[in-house]
């Protein structure tokens, strides 16, 4: 019992350190027009901590990575600790464990695959409708026009990224099962858990918080977050699945 607790604390501290480094130093952020968007493997590490170390570890890693990250590496734009963002990242670490356990009860991969494609399809439909109904956006007091080719490019890109996400999940599952066996690889449950928690926490809740904090239009932030969503899902699925296999093979 004691050894198990020590192992959990040690692993949690290691994952927390890696999350801060990946989120603050090895990430794409402060992008022009969308300073509230960040792309990194930080969320994948938080989800991994939740699923394989435990929900409390995930909660601590998620919340602490936000607090310690801003303290150790102050934001270039001058933003300080915001408890609402801390709650968001805490939930990102808490919920995947329970979602994963629930999804694991689904024995048929085609059901998980259907859930994945349905959520991705809904996001693509949203992007398509958003681009068709909006000819411009207002951001920080400035108006930016959408030309026809902008709309076509963004719509096509969203559907392409969605298709690539499905392909990455499928190939990751096949590769890990072939190399490590079906009992070790849990790609589809991880993918579903990642998609659901990203959709609820990062795409909806985080968008609400960013809308309040940055004082910008909700739909625009949601639209910007969908682009990150399409990048995060295959990235999260691959990283969490691979780390999960290594965890089972090496740590356990």
FENNOR-V679103 format. One record per residue. N is the residue number from 1. RES is the residue in one small letter. SS is DSSP state (H for helix, E for strand, - for the rest). PHI is phi in radians with two decimals (999 if undefined). BURIAL is # if it has 16 or more other ideal C-beta (glycine too) atoms within 10 Angstrom, else .. Layout:
N,RES,SS,PHI,BURIAL + N,RES,SS,PHI,BURIAL
//
This chain:
1,x,-,999,. + 2,x,H,-1.15,. + 3,x,H,-1.07,. + 4,x,H,-1.14,. + 5,x,H,-1.14,. + 6,x,H,-1.08,. + 7,x,H,-1.11,. + 8,x,H,-1.11,. + 9,x,H,-1.13,. + 10,x,H,-1.10,. + 11,x,H,-1.13,# + 12,x,H,-1.08,# + 13,x,H,-1.12,. + 14,x,H,-1.13,. + 15,x,H,-1.14,# + 16,x,H,-1.06,# + 17,x,H,-1.07,. + 18,x,H,-1.13,# + 19,x,H,-1.11,# + 20,x,H,-1.10,# + 21,x,H,-1.09,# + 22,x,H,-1.18,# + 23,x,H,-1.31,# + 24,x,H,-1.64,# + 25,x,-,-1.93,. + 26,x,-,-1.92,. + 27,x,-,-2.46,. + 28,x,E,-1.76,. + 29,x,-,-2.61,# + 30,x,-,0.90,. + 31,x,E,-1.28,. + 32,x,-,-0.93,. + 33,x,-,1.37,. + 34,x,E,-2.26,# + 35,x,-,-1.19,# + 36,x,-,-1.59,# + 37,x,-,-1.86,# + 38,x,-,-2.42,# + 39,x,E,-2.06,. + 40,x,-,-2.82,# + 41,x,-,-1.63,# + 42,x,H,-0.94,# + 43,x,H,-1.01,# + 44,x,H,-1.10,# + 45,x,H,-1.18,# + 46,x,H,-1.16,# + 47,x,H,-1.11,# + 48,x,H,-1.03,# + 49,x,H,-1.02,# + 50,x,H,-1.16,# + 51,x,H,-1.25,# + 52,x,H,-1.81,# + 53,x,H,-1.75,# + 54,x,-,2.48,# + 55,x,H,-1.09,# + 56,x,H,-1.17,. + 57,x,H,-1.07,# + 58,x,H,-1.08,# + 59,x,H,-1.06,# + 60,x,H,-1.14,# + 61,x,H,-1.09,# + 62,x,H,-1.11,# + 63,x,H,-1.20,# + 64,x,H,-1.17,# + 65,x,H,-1.11,# + 66,x,H,-1.26,# + 67,x,H,-1.20,# + 68,x,H,-1.19,# + 69,x,H,-1.08,# + 70,x,H,-1.30,# + 71,x,H,-1.31,. + 72,x,H,-1.33,. + 73,x,-,-2.27,. + 74,x,-,-0.94,. + 75,x,-,-1.11,. + 76,x,-,-1.10,. + 77,x,-,-1.59,. + 78,x,-,1.53,. + 79,x,-,-1.34,. + 80,x,-,-1.89,. + 81,x,-,-1.10,. + 82,x,-,-2.15,# + 83,x,H,-1.02,. + 84,x,H,-1.15,. + 85,x,H,-1.17,# + 86,x,H,-1.09,# + 87,x,H,-1.10,# + 88,x,H,-1.01,# + 89,x,H,-1.27,# + 90,x,H,-1.13,# + 91,x,H,-1.17,# + 92,x,H,-1.06,# + 93,x,H,-1.57,# + 94,x,H,-1.48,# + 95,x,H,-1.29,# + 96,x,H,-0.97,# + 97,x,H,-0.99,# + 98,x,H,-1.27,. + 99,x,H,-1.13,# + 100,x,H,-1.05,# + 101,x,H,-1.09,. + 102,x,H,-1.19,. + 103,x,H,-1.17,# + 104,x,-,-1.06,. + 105,x,-,-1.25,. + 106,x,-,-1.44,. + 107,x,-,-1.47,. + 108,x,-,-1.64,. + 109,x,H,-1.14,. + 110,x,H,-1.16,. + 111,x,H,-1.23,. + 112,x,H,-1.07,# + 113,x,H,-1.09,# + 114,x,H,-1.14,. + 115,x,H,-1.09,# + 116,x,H,-1.05,# + 117,x,H,-1.17,. + 118,x,H,-1.15,. + 119,x,H,-1.16,# + 120,x,H,-1.09,# + 121,x,H,-1.10,. + 122,x,H,-1.08,. + 123,x,H,-1.12,# + 124,x,H,-1.11,# + 125,x,H,-1.09,. + 126,x,H,-1.04,# + 127,x,H,-1.04,# + 128,x,H,-1.09,# + 129,x,H,-1.14,. + 130,x,H,-1.02,# + 131,x,H,-1.22,# + 132,x,H,-1.26,. + 133,x,H,-1.64,. + 134,x,-,-2.11,. + 135,x,-,-1.71,. + 136,x,E,-2.80,. + 137,x,E,-2.30,# + 138,x,E,-1.95,. + 139,x,E,-2.34,# + 140,x,-,0.91,. + 141,x,-,1.47,. + 142,x,E,-1.95,. + 143,x,E,-1.77,. + 144,x,E,-2.09,. + 145,x,E,-1.51,. + 146,x,-,-1.71,. + 147,x,-,-1.41,. + 148,x,H,-1.02,. + 149,x,H,-1.20,. + 150,x,H,-1.06,. + 151,x,H,-1.08,# + 152,x,H,-1.07,. + 153,x,H,-1.10,. + 154,x,H,-1.15,# + 155,x,H,-1.11,# + 156,x,H,-1.11,. + 157,x,H,-1.13,. + 158,x,H,-1.13,# + 159,x,H,-1.18,# + 160,x,H,-1.15,. + 161,x,H,-1.11,# + 162,x,H,-1.10,# + 163,x,H,-1.12,. + 164,x,H,-1.14,. + 165,x,H,-1.06,# + 166,x,H,-1.08,# + 167,x,H,-1.12,. + 168,x,H,-1.08,# + 169,x,H,-1.09,# + 170,x,H,-1.09,# + 171,x,H,-1.20,. + 172,x,H,-1.09,# + 173,x,H,-1.08,# + 174,x,H,-1.10,. + 175,x,H,-1.16,. + 176,x,H,-1.22,# + 177,x,H,-1.16,. + 178,x,H,-1.13,. + 179,x,H,-1.51,. + 180,x,H,-2.10,# + 181,x,-,1.76,. + 182,x,-,-1.18,. + 183,x,-,-1.24,. + 184,x,-,-1.58,# + 185,x,-,-1.41,# + 186,x,-,-2.29,# + 187,x,H,-1.13,# + 188,x,H,-1.15,# + 189,x,H,-1.06,# + 190,x,H,-1.15,# + 191,x,H,-1.10,# + 192,x,H,-1.13,# + 193,x,H,-1.05,# + 194,x,H,-1.12,# + 195,x,H,-1.13,# + 196,x,H,-1.14,# + 197,x,H,-1.21,# + 198,x,H,-1.14,# + 199,x,H,-1.16,# + 200,x,H,-1.29,. + 201,x,H,-1.48,# + 202,x,H,-1.47,# + 203,x,H,-1.50,# + 204,x,H,-1.74,. + 205,x,H,-1.12,# + 206,x,H,-1.13,# + 207,x,H,-1.13,# + 208,x,H,-1.07,. + 209,x,H,-1.11,# + 210,x,H,-1.17,# + 211,x,H,-1.06,# + 212,x,H,-1.21,. + 213,x,H,-1.20,. + 214,x,H,-1.59,# + 215,x,-,0.98,. + 216,x,-,-2.18,# + 217,x,-,-1.16,. + 218,x,H,-1.03,. + 219,x,H,-1.10,. + 220,x,H,-1.19,# + 221,x,H,-1.09,# + 222,x,H,-1.06,# + 223,x,H,-1.08,# + 224,x,H,-1.11,# + 225,x,H,-1.19,# + 226,x,H,-1.14,# + 227,x,H,-1.12,# + 228,x,H,-1.13,# + 229,x,H,-0.99,# + 230,x,H,-1.14,# + 231,x,H,-1.46,. + 232,x,H,-1.16,# + 233,x,H,-1.07,# + 234,x,H,-1.14,# + 235,x,H,-1.13,# + 236,x,H,-1.07,# + 237,x,H,-1.04,# + 238,x,H,-1.16,# + 239,x,H,-1.15,# + 240,x,H,-1.14,# + 241,x,H,-1.10,# + 242,x,H,-1.16,# + 243,x,H,-1.13,# + 244,x,H,-1.11,# + 245,x,H,-1.11,# + 246,x,H,-1.09,. + 247,x,H,-1.08,# + 248,x,H,-1.19,. + 249,x,H,-1.39,. + 250,x,H,-1.74,. + 251,x,H,-1.24,. + 252,x,-,-1.41,.
//
